[in-house]
């Protein structure tokens, strides 16, 4: 009698699992999120929305998201056993599902992560083909793909700040691919998300961190490197 096959019996050069939306994209969302957090989380609350809410167990998205939180790449054979590795790592996690959230993309995941007292919320969308969009960070619009070098700045809403940061990056020979800015209110904290074709020098990051109106600096190199 033939053994029953698993959704994780596929092993290829790009991903392990039934589809890029449900595995590769999910892994990459988690890997981007832990870079926002600053490391692998101790606790995670994972909410699957819409089509993900209905299929995440059968298609292995639950194993994929845990694998990404452990920083496994999309072609890592450990994805299929990620629950076991999470237990060994001491990762506490909870799954939730919301089946009808019209404001969200069909394949959306919200991650509430905690490490050393630091808490973040990241909302990511799996677009297919392993392509993702990190839609929100801590309630701010983000909209970055994580396949470029990404600089995230939380700062006072200061006049000229966008031009000032762009000038700093130009001196570091960084070409800006995309830039978005959001804020929760006038003169409230603003969030700049800048995608760049090349990485930043450590001294440039330290200078940006030293600016009095900068509250937080998150730097995410290409997560696939």
N, C-alpha and C positions, 0 to 999 in steps of 0.2 A: 504494500500500500504506500503510495507516494506521500511524502510529508506535505503538510499544508504550508503554502508559501506565505510570506509576510510582506507587508508593504515596504519593509526595509530590506528586501532581498536584492534590490538593484544596487549595484556598485559600479559607478562610472567615474570618469575624470572630473566631473563637475559637481555631482551631488549624490547623496544616498537617499533614496525615497521615491515616492510615486510621482511627484511633480515639482517643478521648480517653485511654484507659488506656495506649496504647502511644506516644502523642506528648505530649499536653498534660500528663498526669500525670507523665510521665518528665521533661519539661523543668522542671516545677515542683519535682520532687525535687532536681534538680541545682542549680537557682537557690537553693533553701533551703540546700543543702549548702555552696555557696561563701560564703554569708553566715556560716555557722558557721566556715568557714576564715578569713574576713576578706578575701577577694578571689578573683580567678580563679586556679585552680591552675596550677602549672608541670608537675606530674605527676599522673596519675590511673590507678588500677587500678579497673576497673568490673566488678562481678560480677553477672550476671543469674541469678535463681533461678526454678525451677519453670516455669510457663508462659512467662515471659519468656525463660528459657534456650533454649526451643525455637523462639521466634518473633521474637526481638529483631532479627535481620537482615532477615527478610522483611517485618516490619511497620514497620521504620524506627526502632525504639527506640534503635538504636545512634547514628543521626544525631541523634535527639532529645536523648539524654543529653549528647552532646558540645555541642550547641547550648546546652543549659542551663548547662553549665560555662563557656561563653563569655558567659553572662548574656543570651542572646536570649530574648525573650518568646515565648509560645505561638503568636502569630500572625505571627512574623517569617519572611519568605520565605527568609531565609538558612539556615533549618533544613535544607533539602534538600541544601545544599552545605556543611554544617557541617564535614565532614572537611577540605575545602580551607581554610576559615577557621581551623581549629585548627592546621593546618600553618603558616599564615602567622603565627599568634600564638605559635608555638613550644610548643604544648601537647603533651606526651608522654603517650600513653594506651595502655592495654592492656585488652582485653576478656577476661573469663572467663565460664564458664557452669556452673551446677550444677543439674542437671535434677530432682533428687529430694531436696528439703530440707523435710521435713514440719513442721519447727518454724517455717517462714516462710510468710507470706501468699503466695498463688499469683503475684502480681505484685510481686516484691520485688527491689530493687537495693541492693547495698552499694557505697559509694564510699569508697575510700581515697585521700585527696587530700594534696598537699604543696605548700607555698608558702613560700619564704624560710626553709626549715628547720622550719617548723611542719607537723605531720602530724595529720590527723584521720580518724576513721572514722564514717561516717553510713550508717544503714540506713533506707531509705524504702520505702513501700508505695503503689502506685497503685490507688486504690479504684474508679476509673471516673468518668466525667463530669468529669475533670480534678481530682477530689478526691484528696488525698494524706494520708498519715500518716508523719511522721518518727518512726520507732519507737525508734531508738537513736542516741545520740551517744557515741562513745568508750566503749562498753560500758555506759552508763547508759540506763535506760528514759527515753524522752522523750515520745513520743506527742503531738505537736502538728501542726496542720494547715497552718501557714504562711500562713493567710489572715487571721490576727489579728496584732497586735503581740506579739512573743514575747520574753521575757527569760529567759535561761539563766544560772544561777549555779552555779559549782562552789565549794564552801565547806567549811570545817571543820564537822564534825558537832557544832554548838553548840546547847545548849538554848535554846529561845525564838527561834531564828533565823528560823523560818518566820513567826511572828507579827510579828517586828521588820520583816522585809521587807514584809509585807502592810501594816503601819502606814505605812511610808515611801511606798508606792504610793498609799495612801489620801490622803495629804497632797498628792499630785500630781494628785488627782482622777482617778486611774486605776481603772476598774472591772475587777476580776479575773474573767475568764470561766472559766478552768480553771487548776488548779495541781496539779502532781505532784512528788513527791520520791522519789529513789531513792539508795541507797548500796550500796557493795560489801561493807560490813561495819560492825559497831558501832564508832563513833568514827573511822571512815574518812571520806574525802572524800565529801560528799553533793552531789547535783545537783538543783537546783530548776528546774523549767520552768514558767513562768507566762505564760499567754496573757491579753492585755488588750484591751479594746474601743478604747482610745485610746493614743496614743504617749506616751513619756516625755520630760520636759525634759532637755536636756543636763546641767544642774546636778544633777539627780537621779541620773543615771547616774554622774557623777563622784563624788558622795557615796557611792554604793554601792561603787564601785571602791576608795574610800579606807578602807573597813572592814577591819580587820586580819585578820578571819577569812574574808574573801572572797578566793578564789584566782584566779578568772577570771570575767569578765562578757562575755556575748555578747548583743547586742541586735539583733533582726531585726524591722524594721517589716514590715507586710503586703507580701509579695513581689510582689503584683500592682499595687502603686501605681506 
